[in-house]
């Protein structure tokens, strides 16, 4: 979002150069007009949450250099704040254009806040991971998670300053039946997708 609660897309379409777009153009070494036209037309994105105070915005999409996203995160068996901060620092120093926190264990909220505080590139998450973790703690099972639980995590992470998210969405029961009948070798290869499918079933 930008000033007056308008999104960057809305501002670009109205011809208003939002600060995030100006900074992204400088970062990309591209004309501001190109960045604004791409954002307005849907061929570029500038993931820039105003609550992410340490962010140097980047533009991602058509006509720009390829971007590298570095994944990091804790697990139930392995979680350490300093280790994840080190991973992020090394990734950004090595040239990563974005960082994504895929944590599924430990104090994921405190970790996310610390990472965001130090992260200068767009920062992403997978909200269903935290929602599933909280559902296990609250109800004893991921499948007991409610729609409200998931949306509360999405809203919380956005308020924290997360710039982009992988949001797993439901599919129809007919689609699930087709998947079940296909006899796929790897079945569902996405952890978040597996959570979503189990929850739906």
NUZALUM-875609 format. One record per residue: x, y, z of N, C-alpha, C, O in turn. Coordinates in Angstrom, 3 decimals, always signed. Example, Ala and Ser with C-alpha at 12.3 -4.5 7.8 and 13.67 -1.06 7.14 Angstrom:
# residues 2
[[+13.190, -5.690, +7.800], [+12.300, -4.500, +7.800], [+13.200, -3.300, +7.800], [+14.236, -3.319, +8.465]]
[[+12.850, -2.250, +7.080], [+13.670, -1.060, +7.140], [+12.900, +0.030, +7.870], [+13.409, +1.138, +8.039]]
# end
This chain:
# residues 201
[[+0.844, -1.188, +0.000], [+0.000, +0.000, +0.000], [+0.883, +1.242, +0.000], [+2.049, +1.198, +0.392]]
[[+0.319, +2.315, -0.434], [+1.054, +3.575, -0.466], [+0.203, +4.639, +0.205], [-0.769, +4.320, +0.890]]
[[+0.565, +5.908, +0.011], [-0.164, +6.979, +0.689], [-1.630, +6.965, +0.290], [-1.983, +6.478, -0.784]]
[[-2.486, +7.500, +1.158], [-3.936, +7.528, +0.953], [-4.521, +6.129, +0.807], [-5.588, +5.964, +0.214]]
[[-3.838, +5.126, +1.339], [-4.293, +3.737, +1.276], [-4.451, +3.219, -0.138], [-5.174, +2.246, -0.355]]
[[-3.797, +3.839, -1.103], [-3.820, +3.336, -2.477], [-2.684, +2.338, -2.648], [-1.619, +2.471, -2.045]]
[[-2.934, +1.345, -3.477], [-1.888, +0.368, -3.763], [-0.897, +0.946, -4.759], [-1.172, +1.959, -5.401]]
[[+0.257, +0.300, -4.885], [+1.244, +0.731, -5.868], [+0.679, +0.612, -7.280], [+0.992, +1.431, -8.144]]
[[-0.145, -0.395, -7.515], [-0.770, -0.557, -8.841], [-1.667, +0.637, -9.132], [-1.602, +1.220, -10.214]]
[[-2.505, +0.999, -8.166], [-3.402, +2.144, -8.367], [-2.625, +3.429, -8.620], [-2.973, +4.215, -9.501]]
[[-1.563, +3.632, -7.833], [-0.776, +4.852, -8.010], [-0.080, +4.874, -9.368], [-0.022, +5.913, -10.026]]
[[+0.449, +3.723, -9.783], [+1.109, +3.653, -11.095], [+0.111, +3.941, -12.209], [+0.431, +4.643, -13.169]]
[[-1.088, +3.403, -12.083], [-2.111, +3.628, -13.123], [-2.559, +5.084, -13.175], [-2.961, +5.582, -14.226]]
[[-2.483, +5.759, -12.030], [-2.856, +7.179, -11.989], [-1.684, +8.091, -12.346], [-1.841, +9.310, -12.410]]
[[-0.515, +7.503, -12.576], [+0.654, +8.296, -12.941], [+1.375, +8.942, -11.782], [+2.170, +9.862, -11.977]]
[[+1.104, +8.464, -10.561], [+1.761, +9.009, -9.372], [+2.966, +8.140, -9.018], [+2.798, +6.954, -8.733]]
[[+4.174, +8.701, -9.028], [+5.377, +7.907, -8.725], [+5.551, +7.676, -7.219], [+6.183, +8.479, -6.533]]
[[+4.999, +6.602, -6.723], [+5.143, +6.257, -5.304], [+6.619, +6.075, -4.976], [+7.380, +5.612, -5.826]]
[[+7.046, +6.428, -3.763], [+8.459, +6.275, -3.385], [+9.006, +4.875, -3.629], [+10.155, +4.737, -4.051]]
[[+8.215, +3.832, -3.376], [+8.696, +2.459, -3.598], [+9.008, +2.215, -5.067], [+9.953, +1.497, -5.392]]
[[+8.214, +2.812, -5.959], [+8.459, +2.648, -7.392], [+9.711, +3.410, -7.814], [+10.495, +2.926, -8.631]]
[[+9.892, +4.596, -7.258], [+11.088, +5.394, -7.550], [+12.344, +4.639, -7.098], [+13.330, +4.565, -7.831]]
[[+12.297, +4.085, -5.890], [+13.448, +3.354, -5.354], [+13.706, +2.072, -6.137], [+14.857, +1.699, -6.363]]
[[+12.636, +1.401, -6.550], [+12.802, +0.176, -7.347], [+13.437, +0.501, -8.690], [+14.303, -0.239, -9.157]]
[[+13.022, +1.593, -9.315], [+13.608, +1.999, -10.598], [+15.101, +2.274, -10.436], [+15.901, +1.877, -11.283]]
[[+15.476, +2.952, -9.352], [+16.887, +3.238, -9.104], [+17.665, +1.949, -8.859], [+18.780, +1.787, -9.355]]
[[+17.077, +1.036, -8.096], [+17.725, -0.237, -7.799], [+17.942, -1.052, -9.074], [+18.975, -1.699, -9.245]]
[[+16.946, -1.008, -9.967], [+17.014, -1.777, -11.209], [+17.805, -1.058, -12.304], [+18.116, -1.639, -13.344]]
[[+18.130, +0.229, -12.050], [+18.792, +1.050, -13.068], [+17.953, +1.096, -14.350], [+18.462, +0.931, -15.459]]
[[+16.668, +1.325, -14.158], [+15.715, +1.413, -15.271], [+14.930, +2.703, -15.146], [+14.804, +3.247, -14.049]]
[[+14.394, +3.207, -16.266], [+13.589, +4.431, -16.189], [+12.355, +4.214, -15.312], [+11.720, +3.161, -15.362]]
[[+12.033, +5.213, -14.522], [+10.850, +5.136, -13.671], [+9.608, +4.841, -14.493], [+8.731, +4.095, -14.058]]
[[+9.534, +5.430, -15.686], [+8.360, +5.224, -16.548], [+8.180, +3.750, -16.904], [+7.050, +3.269, -16.995]]
[[+9.287, +3.030, -17.107], [+9.199, +1.605, -17.427], [+8.643, +0.821, -16.242], [+7.794, -0.054, -16.409]]
[[+9.128, +1.141, -15.048], [+8.666, +0.443, -13.849], [+7.186, +0.740, -13.616], [+6.405, -0.169, -13.334]]
[[+6.805, +1.999, -13.732], [+5.399, +2.365, -13.511], [+4.491, +1.715, -14.545], [+3.410, +1.238, -14.199]]
[[+4.907, +1.685, -15.804], [+4.088, +1.074, -16.853], [+3.936, -0.420, -16.613], [+2.852, -0.973, -16.799]]
[[+5.020, -1.076, -16.198], [+4.956, -2.506, -15.932], [+4.056, -2.834, -14.759], [+3.273, -3.782, -14.820]]
[[+4.162, -2.049, -13.679], [+3.302, -2.263, -12.510], [+1.846, -1.987, -12.884], [+0.953, -2.753, -12.523]]
[[+1.612, -0.902, -13.600], [+0.243, -0.550, -14.002], [-0.357, -1.623, -14.906], [-1.550, -1.915, -14.824]]
[[+0.481, -2.213, -15.775], [-0.010, -3.197, -16.730], [+0.016, -4.629, -16.250], [-0.450, -5.527, -16.951]]
[[+0.556, -4.856, -15.063], [+0.553, -6.203, -14.504], [+1.690, -7.097, -14.974], [+1.642, -8.309, -14.765]]
[[+2.723, -6.520, -15.611], [+3.860, -7.333, -16.034], [+5.036, -7.233, -15.065], [+6.010, -7.975, -15.194]]
[[+4.954, -6.321, -14.095], [+5.961, -6.175, -13.048], [+5.276, -6.083, -11.689], [+4.134, -5.639, -11.579]]
[[+5.996, -6.511, -10.665], [+5.529, -6.306, -9.290], [+6.663, -5.674, -8.486], [+7.841, -5.903, -8.760]]
[[+6.290, -4.887, -7.505], [+7.252, -4.323, -6.562], [+6.750, -4.700, -5.173], [+5.951, -3.972, -4.583]]
[[+7.221, -5.852, -4.639], [+6.765, -6.267, -3.310], [+7.355, -5.336, -2.260], [+8.537, -5.434, -1.930]]
[[+6.537, -4.438, -1.739], [+7.051, -3.419, -0.810], [+5.986, -3.076, +0.224], [+5.130, -2.221, -0.008]]
[[+6.049, -3.747, +1.355], [+5.129, -3.479, +2.452], [+5.633, -2.247, +3.217], [+6.782, -2.238, +3.658]]
[[+4.799, -1.203, +3.386], [+5.246, +0.002, +4.094], [+5.741, -0.273, +5.518], [+6.514, +0.513, +6.067]]
[[+5.303, -1.377, +6.115], [+5.736, -1.710, +7.480], [+7.129, -2.338, +7.506], [+7.702, -2.517, +8.581]]
[[+7.673, -2.672, +6.353], [+9.027, -3.246, +6.268], [+10.008, -2.098, +6.132], [+10.357, -1.691, +5.024]]
[[+10.448, -1.584, +7.263], [+11.209, -0.330, +7.320], [+12.610, -0.417, +6.724], [+13.132, +0.593, +6.254]]
[[+13.234, -1.594, +6.728], [+14.608, -1.712, +6.235], [+14.673, -2.074, +4.750], [+15.760, -2.307, +4.221]]
[[+13.539, -2.124, +4.079], [+13.460, -2.597, +2.694], [+14.038, -1.608, +1.686], [+13.783, -0.406, +1.756]]
[[+14.820, -2.139, +0.750], [+15.204, -1.427, -0.467], [+14.425, -2.123, -1.584], [+14.789, -3.231, -1.979]]
[[+13.355, -1.497, -2.106], [+12.458, -2.192, -3.040], [+13.143, -2.661, -4.326], [+14.059, -2.018, -4.838]]
[[+12.672, -3.793, -4.824], [+13.086, -4.342, -6.107], [+11.857, -4.518, -6.977], [+10.750, -4.717, -6.476]]
[[+12.059, -4.443, -8.278], [+10.994, -4.759, -9.223], [+11.283, -6.140, -9.798], [+12.436, -6.497, -10.040]]
[[+10.231, -6.903, -10.010], [+10.357, -8.272, -10.505], [+9.408, -8.430, -11.681], [+8.236, -8.066, -11.585]]
[[+9.901, -8.969, -12.787], [+9.011, -9.236, -13.902], [+9.632, -9.017, -15.259], [+10.853, -9.021, -15.413]]
[[+8.766, -8.825, -16.245], [+9.154, -8.766, -17.653], [+10.145, -7.640, -17.932], [+9.982, -6.512, -17.468]]
[[+11.172, -7.979, -18.701], [+12.135, -6.982, -19.141], [+13.203, -6.622, -18.131], [+14.040, -5.759, -18.393]]
[[+13.185, -7.272, -16.978], [+14.185, -7.000, -15.940], [+15.083, -8.216, -15.767], [+14.783, -9.298, -16.273]]
[[+16.184, -8.031, -15.051], [+17.092, -9.146, -14.832], [+16.413, -10.224, -13.981], [+15.496, -9.950, -13.207]]
[[+16.891, -11.444, -14.151], [+16.361, -12.574, -13.387], [+16.643, -12.342, -11.905], [+17.722, -11.879, -11.535]]
[[+15.675, -12.663, -11.071], [+15.825, -12.481, -9.627], [+16.073, -13.820, -8.936], [+15.620, -14.869, -9.394]]
[[+16.804, -13.758, -7.823], [+17.112, -14.942, -7.026], [+16.450, -14.796, -5.664], [+16.628, -13.787, -4.983]]
[[+15.685, -15.811, -5.272], [+15.035, -15.849, -3.967], [+15.739, -16.899, -3.116], [+15.903, -18.038, -3.554]]
[[+16.155, -16.534, -1.914], [+16.820, -17.464, -1.005], [+15.836, -17.915, +0.071], [+15.208, -17.093, +0.738]]
[[+15.712, -19.226, +0.228], [+14.840, -19.783, +1.254], [+15.636, -20.095, +2.512], [+16.778, -20.550, +2.443]]
[[+15.021, -19.847, +3.656], [+15.609, -20.215, +4.930], [+14.464, -20.552, +5.878], [+13.294, -20.458, +5.504]]
[[+14.799, -20.943, +7.096], [+13.746, -21.206, +8.068], [+14.052, -22.354, +8.996], [+14.895, -23.208, +8.722]]
[[+13.342, -22.344, +10.094], [+13.521, -23.348, +11.135], [+12.581, -24.537, +10.913], [+11.629, -24.468, +10.135]]
[[+12.875, -25.610, +11.611], [+12.013, -26.790, +11.637], [+11.787, -27.160, +13.098], [+12.428, -26.616, +13.996]]
[[+10.875, -28.083, +13.318], [+10.575, -28.511, +14.693], [+11.835, -29.027, +15.378], [+12.073, -28.757, +16.555]]
[[+12.646, -29.781, +14.614], [+13.836, -30.395, +15.194], [+15.022, -29.430, +15.259], [+15.952, -29.645, +16.036]]
[[+14.995, -28.382, +14.460], [+16.158, -27.507, +14.347], [+15.695, -26.066, +14.238], [+15.122, -25.669, +13.223]]
[[+15.936, -25.293, +15.264], [+15.555, -23.885, +15.202], [+16.526, -23.052, +16.013], [+16.810, -23.336, +17.177]]
[[+17.028, -22.009, +15.358], [+17.943, -21.117, +16.039], [+17.917, -19.744, +15.401], [+18.140, -19.603, +14.198]]
[[+17.647, -18.741, +16.204], [+17.535, -17.368, +15.726], [+18.817, -16.915, +15.046], [+18.779, -16.397, +13.929]]
[[+19.944, -17.104, +15.705], [+21.214, -16.607, +15.169], [+21.583, -17.304, +13.867], [+22.117, -16.678, +12.952]]
[[+21.300, -18.588, +13.785], [+21.611, -19.326, +12.556], [+20.806, -18.778, +11.371], [+21.338, -18.610, +10.274]]
[[+19.521, -18.504, +11.606], [+18.681, -17.989, +10.517], [+19.087, -16.567, +10.126], [+19.064, -16.218, +8.946]]
[[+19.456, -15.748, +11.110], [+19.943, -14.400, +10.806], [+21.229, -14.470, +9.982], [+21.430, -13.670, +9.069]]
[[+22.088, -15.421, +10.305], [+23.322, -15.598, +9.543], [+23.015, -16.043, +8.122], [+23.610, -15.538, +7.170]]
[[+22.093, -16.984, +7.974], [+21.699, -17.444, +6.633], [+21.208, -16.267, +5.793], [+21.581, -16.125, +4.628]]
[[+20.370, -15.431, +6.394], [+19.833, -14.297, +5.654], [+20.930, -13.317, +5.268], [+20.977, -12.846, +4.132]]
[[+21.805, -13.014, +6.208], [+22.890, -12.074, +5.916], [+23.766, -12.592, +4.779], [+24.120, -11.838, +3.874]]
[[+24.112, -13.870, +4.824], [+24.954, -14.459, +3.787], [+24.234, -14.434, +2.440], [+24.842, -14.125, +1.415]]
[[+22.953, -14.756, +2.441], [+22.181, -14.764, +1.194], [+22.146, -13.377, +0.560], [+22.375, -13.235, -0.641]]
[[+21.862, -12.354, +1.365], [+21.784, -10.986, +0.836], [+23.157, -10.516, +0.368], [+23.268, -9.881, -0.681]]
[[+24.203, -10.821, +1.133], [+25.559, -10.443, +0.728], [+25.968, -11.139, -0.565], [+26.747, -10.590, -1.344]]
[[+25.446, -12.353, -0.801], [+25.766, -13.106, -2.015], [+24.941, -12.630, -3.213], [+25.153, -13.087, -4.336]]
[[+24.000, -11.712, -2.972], [+23.248, -11.140, -4.080], [+21.807, -11.576, -4.200], [+21.171, -11.289, -5.214]]
[[+21.259, -12.264, -3.196], [+19.845, -12.651, -3.264], [+18.971, -11.407, -3.374], [+19.205, -10.408, -2.695]]
[[+17.962, -11.481, -4.236], [+17.054, -10.353, -4.460], [+15.840, -10.404, -3.547], [+15.123, -9.412, -3.413]]
[[+15.603, -11.547, -2.919], [+14.482, -11.725, -1.995], [+14.832, -12.853, -1.044], [+15.672, -13.701, -1.345]]
[[+14.181, -12.851, +0.103], [+14.376, -13.903, +1.101], [+12.998, -14.396, +1.516], [+12.065, -13.612, +1.695]]
[[+12.890, -15.713, +1.666], [+11.619, -16.286, +2.073], [+11.823, -17.140, +3.319], [+12.679, -18.024, +3.350]]
[[+11.022, -16.862, +4.346], [+11.068, -17.608, +5.603], [+10.080, -18.761, +5.528], [+8.870, -18.543, +5.470]]
[[+10.593, -19.992, +5.530], [+9.755, -21.187, +5.450], [+9.695, -21.921, +6.785], [+9.546, -23.143, +6.818]]
[[+9.810, -21.185, +7.874], [+9.872, -21.805, +9.198], [+8.617, -22.593, +9.532], [+7.494, -22.154, +9.281]]
[[+8.844, -23.791, +10.114], [+7.741, -24.644, +10.544], [+7.906, -25.094, +11.994], [+7.169, -25.965, +12.455]]
[[+8.856, -24.518, +12.712], [+9.060, -24.913, +14.094], [+9.736, -23.817, +14.889], [+10.342, -22.906, +14.325]]
[[+9.628, -23.913, +16.202], [+10.218, -22.905, +17.080], [+9.320, -21.685, +17.194], [+8.135, -21.738, +16.864]]
[[+9.890, -20.601, +17.658], [+9.149, -19.346, +17.841], [+9.158, -18.587, +16.511], [+9.955, -17.668, +16.318]]
[[+8.268, -18.978, +15.601], [+8.287, -18.446, +14.231], [+7.973, -16.949, +14.186], [+8.492, -16.234, +13.328]]
[[+7.137, -16.478, +15.093], [+6.779, -15.056, +15.070], [+7.967, -14.175, +15.472], [+8.263, -13.187, +14.800]]
[[+8.643, -14.532, +16.564], [+9.802, -13.753, +16.994], [+10.895, -13.775, +15.943], [+11.547, -12.761, +15.696]]
[[+11.096, -14.931, +15.324], [+12.104, -15.053, +14.272], [+11.762, -14.142, +13.099], [+12.626, -13.423, +12.596]]
[[+10.505, -14.172, +12.662], [+10.090, -13.349, +11.518], [+10.318, -11.863, +11.797], [+10.802, -11.135, +10.931]]
[[+9.975, -11.416, +12.996], [+10.160, -10.008, +13.339], [+11.632, -9.612, +13.318], [+11.972, -8.532, +12.834]]
[[+12.514, -10.474, +13.838], [+13.945, -10.183, +13.821], [+14.487, -10.169, +12.398], [+15.273, -9.295, +12.033]]
[[+14.062, -11.144, +11.594], [+14.532, -11.206, +10.208], [+14.080, -9.962, +9.437], [+14.864, -9.364, +8.700]]
[[+12.827, -9.581, +9.610], [+12.306, -8.389, +8.925], [+13.064, -7.133, +9.321], [+13.316, -6.259, +8.492]]
[[+13.417, -7.052, +10.571], [+14.139, -5.881, +11.079], [+15.492, -5.714, +10.374], [+15.958, -4.594, +10.166]]
[[+16.115, -6.843, +10.012], [+17.461, -6.822, +9.429], [+17.462, -6.979, +7.912], [+18.506, -6.810, +7.282]]
[[+16.321, -7.298, +7.314], [+16.276, -7.676, +5.898], [+16.085, -6.460, +4.992], [+15.121, -5.709, +5.146]]
[[+17.008, -6.270, +4.045], [+16.918, -5.125, +3.132], [+16.267, -5.475, +1.799], [+16.031, -4.586, +0.981]]
[[+15.973, -6.748, +1.566], [+15.348, -7.183, +0.312], [+13.907, -7.618, +0.598], [+13.552, -7.837, +1.756]]
[[+13.071, -7.748, -0.444], [+11.703, -8.223, -0.217], [+11.696, -9.536, +0.568], [+12.505, -10.432, +0.325]]
[[+10.762, -9.621, +1.512], [+10.716, -10.731, +2.467], [+9.378, -11.447, +2.334], [+8.321, -10.822, +2.419]]
[[+9.429, -12.761, +2.126], [+8.208, -13.532, +1.935], [+8.019, -14.626, +2.965], [+8.948, -15.005, +3.679]]
[[+6.794, -15.125, +3.026], [+6.448, -16.205, +3.951], [+5.437, -17.153, +3.290], [+4.935, -16.893, +2.196]]
[[+5.158, -18.250, +3.985], [+4.112, -19.199, +3.617], [+3.182, -19.291, +4.831], [+3.421, -20.104, +5.724]]
[[+2.125, -18.469, +4.878], [+1.309, -18.362, +6.096], [+0.729, -19.670, +6.618], [+0.539, -19.822, +7.825]]
[[+0.445, -20.619, +5.724], [-0.167, -21.860, +6.207], [+0.781, -22.623, +7.128], [+0.331, -23.428, +7.943]]
[[+2.096, -22.380, +7.009], [+3.031, -23.052, +7.914], [+2.806, -22.610, +9.355], [+2.724, -23.446, +10.256]]
[[+2.706, -21.308, +9.576], [+2.463, -20.815, +10.932], [+1.062, -21.198, +11.401], [+0.870, -21.573, +12.558]]
[[+0.087, -21.103, +10.500], [-1.291, -21.459, +10.874], [-1.372, -22.933, +11.276], [-2.065, -23.284, +12.231]]
[[-0.663, -23.787, +10.543], [-0.660, -25.214, +10.860], [+0.025, -25.476, +12.193], [-0.445, -26.289, +12.989]]
[[+1.138, -24.789, +12.437], [+1.861, -24.920, +13.702], [+0.973, -24.515, +14.877], [+0.918, -25.208, +15.893]]
[[+0.280, -23.389, +14.727], [-0.609, -22.916, +15.788], [-1.803, -23.847, +15.977], [-2.263, -24.045, +17.102]]
[[-2.311, -24.422, +14.877], [-3.447, -25.349, +14.986], [-3.037, -26.602, +15.750], [-3.804, -27.130, +16.556]]
[[-1.807, -27.075, +15.486], [-1.320, -28.239, +16.227], [-1.245, -27.941, +17.709], [-1.624, -28.767, +18.539]]
[[-0.746, -26.733, +18.046], [-0.630, -26.356, +19.461], [-1.993, -26.135, +20.103], [-2.209, -26.502, +21.259]]
[[-2.913, -25.534, +19.349], [-4.218, -25.148, +19.898], [-5.217, -26.299, +19.925], [-5.946, -26.484, +20.900]]
[[-5.239, -27.083, +18.819], [-6.258, -28.126, +18.684], [-5.699, -29.547, +18.712], [-6.455, -30.510, +18.841]]
[[-4.377, -29.680, +18.592], [-3.773, -31.004, +18.543], [-3.617, -31.562, +17.148], [-3.059, -32.646, +16.971]]
[[-4.108, -30.830, +16.145], [-4.044, -31.338, +14.775], [-4.167, -30.190, +13.773], [-4.914, -29.235, +13.985]]
[[-3.423, -30.308, +12.690], [-3.508, -29.308, +11.626], [-4.904, -29.258, +11.027], [-5.404, -28.184, +10.695]]
[[-5.529, -30.411, +10.891], [-6.821, -30.453, +10.190], [-7.943, -29.771, +10.971], [-9.027, -29.564, +10.427]]
[[-7.704, -29.419, +12.234], [-8.712, -28.699, +13.008], [-8.630, -27.185, +12.806], [-9.453, -26.438, +13.336]]
[[-7.644, -26.742, +12.046], [-7.480, -25.316, +11.762], [-8.759, -24.762, +11.133], [-9.420, -25.441, +10.347]]
[[-9.098, -23.526, +11.487], [-10.281, -22.889, +10.904], [-9.860, -21.861, +9.855], [-8.703, -21.446, +9.799]]
[[-10.810, -21.468, +9.041], [-10.550, -20.422, +8.052], [-10.086, -19.154, +8.760], [-9.173, -18.473, +8.293]]
[[-10.719, -18.842, +9.888], [-10.359, -17.648, +10.653], [-8.921, -17.728, +11.146], [-8.216, -16.719, +11.170]]
[[-8.474, -18.933, +11.545], [-7.092, -19.111, +11.990], [-6.115, -18.744, +10.877], [-5.126, -18.049, +11.109]]
[[-6.403, -19.217, +9.673], [-5.512, -18.963, +8.543], [-5.493, -17.478, +8.180], [-4.424, -16.905, +7.971]]
[[-6.661, -16.859, +8.106], [-6.708, -15.444, +7.750], [-6.078, -14.568, +8.831], [-5.501, -13.524, +8.526]]
[[-6.185, -14.986, +10.081], [-5.557, -14.212, +11.161], [-4.041, -14.194, +11.000], [-3.402, -13.170, +11.240]]
[[-3.464, -15.328, +10.592], [-2.020, -15.396, +10.368], [-1.631, -14.524, +9.180], [-0.635, -13.804, +9.245]]
[[-2.399, -14.577, +8.100], [-2.108, -13.752, +6.924], [-2.128, -12.269, +7.312], [-1.227, -11.516, +6.942]]
[[-3.147, -11.859, +8.049], [-3.248, -10.457, +8.470], [-2.097, -10.064, +9.394], [-1.538, -8.974, +9.267]]
[[-1.745, -10.955, +10.324], [-0.653, -10.674, +11.259], [+0.668, -10.501, +10.511], [+1.424, -9.569, +10.786]]
[[+0.940, -11.396, +9.571], [+2.198, -11.327, +8.838], [+2.258, -10.075, +7.967], [+3.315, -9.456, +7.844]]
[[+1.140, -9.701, +7.369], [+1.104, -8.461, +6.582], [+1.363, -7.258, +7.481], [+2.100, -6.347, +7.103]]
[[+0.764, -7.251, +8.665], [+0.973, -6.149, +9.608], [+2.430, -6.092, +10.075], [+2.952, -5.013, +10.356]]
[[+3.085, -7.252, +10.157], [+4.501, -7.305, +10.553], [+5.427, -6.683, +9.515], [+6.528, -6.245, +9.849]]
[[+4.981, -6.641, +8.241], [+5.817, -6.077, +7.189], [+6.199, -7.038, +6.089], [+7.020, -6.699, +5.236]]
[[+5.619, -8.244, +6.082], [+5.931, -9.222, +5.032], [+5.535, -8.642, +3.673], [+4.431, -8.122, +3.505]]
[[+6.452, -8.740, +2.707], [+6.252, -8.119, +1.398], [+5.493, -8.998, +0.404], [+4.772, -8.488, -0.452]]
[[+5.654, -10.314, +0.517], [+4.944, -11.222, -0.392], [+4.713, -12.548, +0.314], [+5.442, -12.904, +1.239]]
[[+3.689, -13.282, -0.129], [+3.324, -14.541, +0.509], [+2.958, -15.579, -0.538], [+2.423, -15.258, -1.599]]
[[+3.258, -16.823, -0.218], [+2.707, -17.942, -0.968], [+1.445, -18.353, -0.218], [+1.515, -18.863, +0.900]]
[[+0.307, -18.131, -0.833], [-0.965, -18.468, -0.196], [-1.543, -19.692, -0.896], [-1.955, -19.621, -2.054]]
[[-1.567, -20.806, -0.188], [-2.156, -22.022, -0.737], [-3.671, -21.882, -0.703], [-4.254, -21.536, +0.324]]
[[-4.285, -22.148, -1.815], [-5.733, -22.005, -1.911], [-6.373, -23.355, -2.180], [-5.743, -24.267, -2.715]]
[[-7.621, -23.461, -1.802], [-8.339, -24.718, -1.966], [-8.690, -25.004, -3.408], [-8.744, -24.104, -4.246]]
[[-8.924, -26.256, -3.680], [-9.400, -26.687, -4.989], [-10.720, -27.419, -4.781], [-11.154, -27.591, -3.642]]
[[-11.350, -27.843, -5.836], [-12.647, -28.511, -5.694], [-12.461, -29.977, -5.301], [-11.389, -30.552, -5.490]]
[[-13.508, -30.563, -4.758], [-13.457, -31.986, -4.409], [-13.265, -32.843, -5.662], [-12.636, -33.900, -5.612]]
[[-13.816, -32.373, -6.787], [-13.629, -33.089, -8.050], [-12.147, -33.128, -8.426], [-11.648, -34.148, -8.901]]
[[-11.451, -32.017, -8.212], [-10.011, -31.974, -8.495], [-9.255, -32.940, -7.590], [-8.326, -33.613, -8.036]]
[[-9.647, -33.010, -6.328], [-8.999, -33.932, -5.398], [-9.204, -35.369, -5.867], [-8.272, -36.173, -5.833]]
[[-10.407, -35.691, -6.300], [-10.698, -37.045, -6.768], [-9.834, -37.400, -7.977], [-9.321, -38.515, -8.071]]
[[-9.673, -36.451, -8.899], [-8.820, -36.685, -10.070], [-7.383, -36.950, -9.637], [-6.729, -37.858, -10.150]]
[[-6.894, -36.150, -8.685], [-5.537, -36.354, -8.176], [-5.387, -37.743, -7.554], [-4.389, -38.431, -7.773]]
[[-6.392, -38.142, -6.777], [-6.323, -39.430, -6.099], [-6.329, -40.590, -7.098], [-5.714, -41.628, -6.854]]
[[-7.022, -40.409, -8.215], [-7.156, -41.489, -9.206], [-5.988, -41.541, -10.180], [-5.839, -42.528, -10.900]]
[[-5.156, -40.506, -10.220], [-4.051, -40.448, -11.174], [-2.924, -41.413, -10.859], [-2.218, -41.863, -11.762]]
[[-2.752, -41.733, -9.593], [-1.641, -42.598, -9.220], [-0.303, -41.916, -9.408], [+0.644, -42.523, -9.909]]
[[-0.218, -40.645, -9.004], [+1.021, -39.881, -9.154], [+2.139, -40.499, -8.319], [+1.902, -40.982, -7.211]]
[[+3.327, -40.481, -8.844], [+4.476, -41.056, -8.153], [+4.759, -40.310, -6.855], [+4.989, -40.934, -5.818]]
[[+4.745, -38.973, -6.903], [+5.112, -38.174, -5.730], [+3.916, -37.584, -5.002], [+4.097, -36.884, -4.005]]
[[+2.720, -37.840, -5.461], [+1.511, -37.265, -4.877], [+1.660, -35.748, -4.772], [+2.042, -35.117, -5.757]]
[[+1.374, -35.130, -3.613], [+1.500, -33.684, -3.470], [+2.929, -33.373, -3.036], [+3.362, -33.799, -1.965]]
[[+3.658, -32.635, -3.863], [+5.072, -32.391, -3.580], [+5.305, -31.131, -2.750], [+6.427, -30.894, -2.302]]
[[+4.275, -30.324, -2.536], [+4.391, -29.107, -1.748], [+3.947, -29.381, -0.323], [+2.876, -29.943, -0.095]]
[[+4.779, -28.979, +0.643], [+4.390, -29.165, +2.046], [+3.109, -28.394, +2.354], [+2.175, -28.937, +2.944]]
[[+3.073, -27.105, +1.945], [+1.863, -26.323, +2.172], [+0.661, -26.893, +1.438], [-0.455, -26.879, +1.957]]
[[+0.891, -27.394, +0.232], [-0.185, -28.029, -0.525], [-0.704, -29.274, +0.170], [-1.902, -29.555, +0.156]]
[[+0.211, -30.018, +0.779], [-0.197, -31.211, +1.540], [-1.045, -30.811, +2.742], [-2.060, -31.443, +3.035]]
[[-0.617, -29.745, +3.441], [-1.404, -29.254, +4.575], [-2.801, -28.868, +4.113], [-3.799, -29.226, +4.738]]
[[-2.857, -28.124, +2.996], [-4.145, -27.652, +2.487], [-5.045, -28.823, +2.089], [-6.232, -28.837, +2.413]]
[[-4.479, -29.795, +1.394], [-5.260, -30.934, +0.942], [-5.785, -31.745, +2.123], [-6.953, -32.136, +2.138]]
[[-4.931, -31.999, +3.111], [-5.359, -32.740, +4.312], [-6.463, -31.979, +5.038], [-7.437, -32.573, +5.501]]
[[-6.306, -30.674, +5.131], [-7.300, -29.836, +5.792], [-8.634, -29.914, +5.068], [-9.682, -30.047, +5.699]]
[[-8.594, -29.832, +3.740], [-9.829, -29.903, +2.956], [-10.522, -31.252, +3.128], [-11.733, -31.319, +3.340]]
[[-9.735, -32.328, +3.033], [-10.320, -33.659, +3.145], [-10.889, -33.893, +4.545], [-11.424, -34.966, +4.823]]
# end
